[in-house]
């Protein structure tokens, strides 16, 4: 019985001293996410690209699929254009409609978002930029 107590005590002590503490690895990401959806189905699909050029597609079922990578030079240009768009806005764009588009820009701890109705005459220029960014992200 005494042998079991010593073994149990030793086991508990090794458990405390044998564990190393690890700090969680946090990576500050920068990414752009473009989305479109709504309508009577409420289905949305998203395309996302990070600062490393990795492209992800998130379909209506919510699964993320990695696609082809995009050239870093092209990504930097898209990020600069998206950043310039948000800096030019005096107020947040939040005018969803039946069918909507959304633009998210995450730069570390900062996140900016715009949502607008597809083909809203007020956002024709934003629609053009969205289509341009999406085609470059998709590699078309």
Protein Blocks (a to p, Z undefined) as FASTA:
>chain_A
ZZmmmmmmmmmmmmmmmpccdddddddddddddddeejjnopacdddddfkopacdddfk
opacddddddfklmmmmmmmmmmmmmmpmbdcddddfbdcdddddehjaccdddddehia
klmmmmmmmmmmmmmmnoZZ
